[in-house]
């Protein structure tokens, strides 16, 4: 793998984590006990990692722009996925839907 390919993979991974922490805000306050503690720890560590990547990109406008573009792709994907899943739930027979519990 070339250094450029490795850099791309790092940015994709960091953007995925950033998207995951943004998505996590929808679950804030909904989990209980150990799951809540594990969830909060996970989000904190992901935020720390993304913050470290962001600091390393300072002074590299092309890297920052690329990172933001990847993050926007994940963000838009999540919006579309949420809409599609909600449509599926509304159209499910007998009102059945997947309901993971916390």
N, C-alpha and C positions, 0 to 999 in steps of 0.2 A: 504494500500500500504506500502510495506516495505521501509526502508530508501534506500536500494540499488535500488529498483524499482523507487523511486522518483528521485534519482541521475541520473538514466538512462534517465528518462523523461526530466529532466533539460538539460542534454547533447544533447539529440535529438532536443529539442527546440532551444537551442543555435546554434547547427550546422545548423539547418534549416534557422535561421536568418543570419548566416554567408554566407550560400549559396545564400540567397536572396540578400544580399549586393554585393556579387560577381556578380550575375546576373544583378544587377542594373547598373553596370558599362557600360553595353551595351546600356543603355538608356541615359547616361549622354549627355547633350546638345541637346536632342531631344524634350524635353517637354517645354511648354510655360506657362507663367504667374503663376496662382495659383497652377496648377498641378505641375509645376516645384518646387515651394516653398514647397509644401506638400511633394513631392518626396524627396527633399533634406533633409528636417527635419526628415522624416521617416528613411532614410538611416543613418543619423547621430545618431539617437537614437538606431537603431539596432547595429551600429558599437560600440557605447558606451556599450551596453548590452553585446555584444560578448567580448569586451575588459575586462569587469568586470569578466565574467566567466573565461576567459583565465587567468587573474591574480589570481583568486581563485584556479586554477588548478596548479599554480606554486608549485614545490616541490612534485607533485604527478605524477610521470612519467606514471603510468598506466592510470590515468584520462586524461592526455594530449594525450596519444596514442589513447585511446578510442575516444576522441573528434575528433582527426584528421581522424580516420577511418570513423566515421559517416559523417564528412564533405566531405571526398573523395567520399563516396557513393552518397551524394546529388550532388556533382560536376559532377560525371560520369553520373548520371541520367539526369542532365540538358544537357550535351553534347549529349546524346542519344535522348532526347526529341527534341532538336533543329534540329538534323539530320532528325528525323522522320517527324517533322512538315514541314521542308523545302522540303522533298520529297513529302509530301502530297500537298503542294502548287504547286510544279512543275507539278504534275499529275492531278490537279483539272481541271474539265471541264471548258472551256471558260476562263481559267486563273483566275478563281475566287479564292479568298483567304480571310481569315479573316484579316482585317487590322485595329487594334485598333489605334485610333489617340490620340495624345497628345495635 
